[in-house]
């Protein structure tokens, strides 16, 4: 598989993740984020994972890495302000972060089956 195929798979996964998050959000928040907002936030989540060192942490006895969702939310809100995006309400962004993590958990479970 070439690099172009890898990018297409990532795009498809991002698309599925955005759809999952839109369904995950509480009804009163469904109109708060455009698709572009969600893709932007996903990019920031990935950026946080790759730059924070949290992926280098040692898993616990059950194989999980503790990731502080509040730190991710703070990172997103700060970076969005620097980029001239938003403003995003941290409490609303928290639901997006939870949705992304839930999507990742679900994809991981599907791959195990």
The 8 nearest C-alpha neighbors of each residue, nearest first, counted from 0:
[[1, 4, 2, 5, 3, 6, 8, 7],
 [2, 0, 4, 3, 5, 6, 7, 8],
 [1, 3, 5, 4, 6, 0, 7, 8],
 [2, 4, 6, 5, 1, 7, 0, 8],
 [5, 3, 7, 1, 2, 6, 0, 8],
 [4, 6, 2, 8, 3, 7, 9, 1],
 [7, 5, 9, 3, 8, 4, 10, 2],
 [8, 6, 4, 10, 9, 5, 11, 3],
 [7, 9, 11, 5, 6, 10, 12, 4],
 [10, 8, 6, 12, 7, 11, 13, 5],
 [11, 9, 7, 13, 8, 12, 6, 14],
 [12, 10, 14, 8, 9, 13, 7, 15],
 [11, 13, 9, 15, 14, 10, 16, 8],
 [14, 12, 16, 10, 11, 15, 9, 17],
 [13, 15, 11, 17, 12, 16, 10, 18],
 [16, 14, 12, 18, 13, 17, 19, 11],
 [15, 17, 13, 19, 14, 18, 12, 20],
 [16, 18, 20, 14, 19, 15, 13, 21],
 [19, 17, 21, 15, 16, 20, 14, 22],
 [18, 20, 16, 22, 17, 21, 23, 15],
 [21, 19, 23, 98, 17, 22, 18, 24],
 [22, 20, 18, 23, 19, 24, 17, 29],
 [21, 23, 19, 20, 24, 18, 29, 25],
 [24, 22, 20, 21, 98, 19, 25, 94],
 [25, 23, 21, 22, 29, 28, 20, 26],
 [24, 26, 28, 27, 23, 29, 22, 94],
 [25, 27, 29, 28, 24, 30, 22, 23],
 [26, 28, 25, 29, 30, 24, 31, 91],
 [29, 27, 31, 26, 25, 30, 24, 91],
 [28, 30, 26, 31, 27, 24, 21, 25],
 [31, 29, 28, 32, 33, 27, 26, 21],
 [32, 30, 28, 29, 33, 27, 91, 87],
 [33, 31, 36, 30, 37, 34, 29, 28],
 [32, 34, 36, 35, 37, 31, 30, 38],
 [33, 35, 37, 36, 38, 32, 17, 39],
 [34, 36, 38, 33, 37, 39, 32, 40],
 [37, 35, 33, 39, 34, 38, 32, 40],
 [36, 38, 40, 34, 39, 35, 41, 17],
 [39, 37, 41, 35, 40, 36, 34, 42],
 [38, 40, 36, 42, 37, 41, 35, 43],
 [39, 41, 43, 37, 42, 38, 36, 44],
 [42, 40, 44, 38, 43, 39, 37, 45],
 [41, 43, 39, 45, 40, 44, 46, 38],
 [44, 42, 46, 40, 41, 45, 47, 75],
 [43, 45, 41, 47, 46, 42, 40, 48],
 [46, 44, 48, 42, 47, 43, 49, 41],
 [45, 47, 43, 49, 44, 48, 50, 42],
 [46, 48, 44, 50, 45, 49, 51, 43],
 [49, 47, 45, 46, 51, 50, 53, 44],
 [48, 50, 46, 47, 51, 45, 52, 54],
 [49, 51, 47, 52, 48, 46, 53, 45],
 [52, 50, 53, 47, 48, 49, 54, 46],
 [51, 53, 55, 54, 50, 49, 48, 56],
 [52, 54, 56, 55, 51, 48, 66, 49],
 [55, 53, 52, 56, 48, 49, 64, 51],
 [56, 54, 52, 53, 57, 51, 58, 64],
 [57, 55, 53, 54, 58, 64, 52, 65],
 [56, 58, 55, 59, 64, 54, 63, 62],
 [59, 57, 64, 63, 62, 56, 60, 61],
 [58, 60, 62, 63, 61, 64, 57, 65],
 [61, 59, 62, 58, 63, 57, 64, 65],
 [62, 60, 59, 63, 58, 64, 57, 65],
 [61, 63, 58, 59, 60, 64, 57, 65],
 [64, 62, 58, 59, 61, 65, 60, 57],
 [63, 65, 58, 66, 59, 56, 57, 62],
 [64, 66, 63, 67, 58, 59, 53, 56],
 [65, 67, 68, 64, 53, 70, 71, 54],
 [68, 66, 70, 69, 65, 71, 72, 53],
 [67, 69, 71, 70, 66, 72, 96, 93],
 [68, 70, 72, 71, 67, 73, 93, 74],
 [71, 69, 73, 68, 67, 72, 74, 66],
 [70, 72, 74, 68, 69, 73, 75, 47],
 [73, 71, 69, 75, 74, 70, 93, 89],
 [72, 74, 70, 76, 71, 75, 77, 69],
 [73, 75, 71, 77, 72, 76, 78, 70],
 [76, 74, 72, 78, 77, 73, 79, 43],
 [75, 77, 79, 73, 74, 78, 87, 72],
 [76, 78, 74, 80, 75, 79, 73, 81],
 [79, 77, 81, 75, 80, 76, 74, 82],
 [80, 78, 84, 82, 76, 81, 77, 75],
 [79, 81, 83, 77, 78, 82, 84, 76],
 [82, 80, 78, 79, 83, 77, 84, 76],
 [83, 81, 79, 80, 84, 78, 77, 85],
 [84, 82, 80, 81, 79, 85, 86, 78],
 [85, 83, 79, 82, 80, 86, 81, 87],
 [86, 84, 87, 79, 80, 83, 76, 36],
 [85, 87, 84, 80, 88, 79, 76, 83],
 [86, 88, 85, 76, 89, 92, 91, 79],
 [87, 89, 91, 90, 92, 86, 76, 85],
 [90, 88, 92, 91, 93, 72, 87, 76],
 [91, 89, 93, 88, 92, 94, 72, 87],
 [90, 92, 93, 88, 89, 94, 95, 87],
 [91, 93, 89, 95, 94, 90, 72, 88],
 [92, 94, 96, 90, 91, 95, 72, 89],
 [95, 93, 97, 92, 96, 91, 98, 24],
 [94, 96, 98, 92, 97, 93, 99, 20],
 [97, 95, 93, 99, 98, 94, 100, 92],
 [98, 96, 94, 100, 95, 99, 101, 93],
 [97, 99, 95, 20, 101, 96, 100, 23],
 [100, 98, 102, 96, 101, 97, 95, 103],
 [101, 99, 103, 97, 102, 98, 104, 96],
 [102, 100, 104, 98, 103, 99, 97, 105],
 [101, 103, 99, 105, 100, 104, 98, 106],
 [104, 102, 100, 106, 101, 105, 107, 99],
 [105, 103, 101, 107, 102, 106, 100, 108],
 [104, 106, 102, 108, 107, 103, 101, 109],
 [107, 105, 109, 103, 108, 104, 102, 110],
 [108, 106, 104, 110, 105, 109, 103, 111],
 [107, 109, 105, 111, 110, 106, 104, 112],
 [110, 108, 106, 112, 111, 107, 105, 104],
 [109, 111, 107, 108, 112, 106, 105, 104],
 [112, 110, 108, 109, 107, 106, 105, 104],
 [111, 109, 110, 108, 107, 106, 105, 104]]
